[in-house]
Amino acid sequence: MRRTIRIAVGLEYDGTAYTGWQSQRSGPSVQSLVEAALSPVAAEPVSLICAGRTDAGVHALGQVAHFDTQAHRTARGWVLGANTTLPNDINLAWARPVPQHFHARYTAEARTYRYYVFNRPVRSALAARAAAWIRQPLDHERMMSATSALLGAHDFSAFRAAASQGHSSIRNLESLSVERRGDFVLIEVTANAFLQHMVRNIAGLLIAIGQGEKDPGWARTVLDSKDRAQGGPTAAAEGLYLWVVRYPSAFGLPTPRSVMIPGLP
C-alpha cells in the first residue's frame, strides 16, 4: 500500500464568476473546480482545505490549500496537470509536499488582504473587475489616521458578518495601512485571522471616514460598541484580494510573486 502524502498548493484566481471558495449548490466555486482539476492528476478524489474561505466575487493572489493523496507526482506534474483543465481565471501557481502536521488554515501565522478602490468621478473599463469604484473624493490621510484604533488584539464583533458563526471574535491586527496610488486608494491589512466580512467591513468604515461622512474617532467608537449595526456599510467584494498567507519558514513555502494585475497600480 502506498504512503499517503500531503501536498500544499498556491492558488491565484479572479473571483468575479464564482460563489466564493467553498463548494456550494448555488453555483460554481473555486474549490469545486480545483478539486475537479486535481482529481484526474491524482487518479483519485481530491479534497482541499484552504487558508481562508473567500466570499463570492473576492479574488486571491496568495491563497494556499492542502490535500492528502497516495499519488506521487512531481511539483510540475501537479501544477501543469491541474492548469490544463482549469479555466483561465483560476491558476495553480505552485505545489509542494509538506509534513503531515502542516495545515493550510491552522498552521498559518497571518493573512494579508488588500482592498483596492478606484477613486475618480469617471469609471474605469480596465479596473471594473479589479477594484471597487468610489466616485466621491477620498482623503486617504484621514482614513489612515483612523487605523491606529484598530491595531492590536480586540473583540471585532462590530466588524463581523451578522450571520457569522465563529466561536470567538477576538483577532489580532498586526498592521493596517492606507495609501493613494494615483486614482487608486489601497487598504492593506494583516492579522492572525479574520472574521467573515471583517476586511470588507473595515474597508467600509474607512471609506466613510475618507468621504468625510464620519470623523476618524468613529473607528474606536464602532470597535468599542461590539455591535455590527453601529458600523458602516460592507464594502463591495470586487476590490478585495487575499494577498498572502504567512507560514513558519520551516515549511519552505513560496511567497506570491509580484503579478501585474490589469487595471491595478
N, C-alpha and C positions, 0 to 999 in steps of 0.2 A: 504494500500500500504506500502510495506516495505521500510525502510530508506536506502538510498544509503550510503555506507561507502567506505572509501579509504584505500587500502592495499598497503603497501610498501614491496618489496621483495628484498633479496640479492641473487646475481647470481654468479656462477663460471662457466667458460667454456674455453675449448680448441678451439680456433677459426680456426684451420687448415682447417677444412672441409667446412667452411661457407663463404658466401659472405659478412659477416660482421654482425653487429647488425641489421640494418634496413631491413625490408621486401623488397625483390626485385624479379622481374620476372626472373632474370638471374640465380637463383639458391637458395638453402636453406639458410635461415638466422636464427640467434639466436632468434630474435624477433618472427618470424612466428612460430617457434617450441614451444617456451614457451607459446605463446598465445593459440596455439592448445592444449597444455597440461593443461592449467589452465581453459579453457572454459568449459570442461566437469565437472570439480570440482565445478565451479560456476553455472552450468546448464544454462549458458547464455554466449554470446560472450564477450570475454575479450580483451581490447586494452591497450597495455603497453606504457608508456612513460619512457625513461631511462635517467640516469645521463649523459652518454656520448656515442655517436654513434661510436663504434669501427669499424675499417675497416676490410676488408677481411683478414683472417689469424691472426688477433690480438686476444689475449687472455684476460681473466679477472679473477681476484680473488675476487674483490670487486665491481662489477657492482651493481647498485641499480636502481630499476624501481618501478613505481606505477601504479595502475589501480583502477577504480571505479566499484563497484558491489552492487547489492542488496542481494547477497548471504552472509549468516552469517556462517562462518566456523571457527574452531579453527586454530591457527597457525600451529599446527601439521597436521591438515587436508589439508591445502593449500600445505604445503611442501611435505608430503608423496603422496598426490593425484597427484601433478604435476610430481614428480620424478618417479612415477610408469611408466609413458609413455614417459618421456624424454630419449633421447639417453645418453649413458654413458659419453659423452664429454660435456654435459650441466647439471647443477645441481642447484636447489634451495637450498640455504644454510639456509635461514630463511624467515619468513613472520611476519609482524606486522601491526595492524590497526594504522592509523595515522590521524591527523586532516585534514579537507578539504583544509586548506591553505598549506599543505605540497605539494611540487612539486619536483620530483626527480632531475630535471635539475635546476630549478630556485632558490630553497632554499639551494642548495649545496654551502658550503663556499669555498671548494677547492677540487681538484682532484690530486691524486698522481699516476704517471705512473713509471713503472720500465722497463728498457731495458737491456736485458741480451745478452752479446757477449761471445761466446765460442771461446777462443783465443789460439790456438795451431796449429802447422802445419798439424796434422792429425785430421780428422773429428771425431765426437763422435756419436756412434749409439744411445746412450741414450738421448743425448741433441739435436738430429736432429730436433725435432718438438718444442723444448722448448726454443731454443736460436739461434741467428744468428751466423754464423761461419765466423770468420776472420782468415785467415792463418798467415798473417804478424804480427809480434810482435807489441803490443800496449803499449805505455808509458802512463799508467793511471795518473801519476803525471802531465805529460804535458797536458793531457786532463783536469784534474782538475784545472790547472792554467788558463784555458780559460773560466771557468764557471762564474767567477765574473762579466764579461762584460754583461752577460745576466740577472743577477738578478735585480729585481725591476720591475716597470711598464714601458713598452716600446711599440713601434709600432713594432710588429713582422711580418710585411708584407714579409720580406725576408725568413720567415720560414713557410709560409702558402702554401697549395697546390695551383698550378697555377689556378685551376678551382674553388677555394673556393669562396663562395658567401656571406660570413659573412659581416655584415654592418660595423663592427669595427674590426680593427686588434690590438687594444690595449689590452694587457694582463699583469697580474702582477705575475711574478715568485717569489714565496716565498723562494724556495730552489732548488739547482741543485748540485748534487754530483756525483763523480766518484770514485769507489774503485775496487781493484782487490781482488778476492777470488779464489786463486789457478789458474786454467786455465780459469776462468771467469772474465770478466770486467762488473761491474754493474753500470749503469747510473740510477739515481733516480731523478725525477723532480716533484715538487709540484707547482701548480698555481691555481688562482681562476677559470680559464677556459683555454681551448686550442683551437687553430685553427686547421682545418683539416690538418693532416700530420705534425703538428708542432713538436711533440715529435720525430718522426722519422727523421725529417729534422735537429733537434738539435743533435740527435744521429749521423747522417751522418756527420755533421760538426765536432763533437768531435772525431769521428773515423779518419777522415782525418788528424786532428791535432795529434792524437795519433800515426798514422803511419809515421809522420814526413813530410807529404806532404805539410802542411801549418804550419805557426807559430801560437802560442796561440793568438796573437793580431788580427788574422784574424776574430775571433768571433765578435769583436767590428766593424770591417770593414763591415762585412756582415750585422750585425744588423743595422748599420747606413745607409746602402745603400737602405734599404726597397725594395730590388729587389731580388726576388726568384732566378733569373738567376745567381746571384753572389754567391750563397751558394753551399754547397756540394751536393752530391747525396743523395736521400732519402734512409734511412736505411731500410733493409728488414723487413717485417711485423712480421715474426715469433718470433723475440726477444722481442716484446712489450707486456706489461701487464697493464691493468687498475687495479691498485693495491688496492686503497682505495678511497672512496669518503667521505669527511668530511661534516657533517651537524651540526647545532646547537644542543647542548646537550639536550635541552628541548624535542626533538623528541624521545630521548631514543633509537636510533637505534644501533644495534650491529656493532662492527667493525670486519673486517675479521679475523678469527683465523689463526694462523701460519699453513701453509699447506706444507708438503714436496712434492714438485713438482719433479717428476722423472727426473733425469739428471741435476738438479739445486742445487747449494750450499745453 
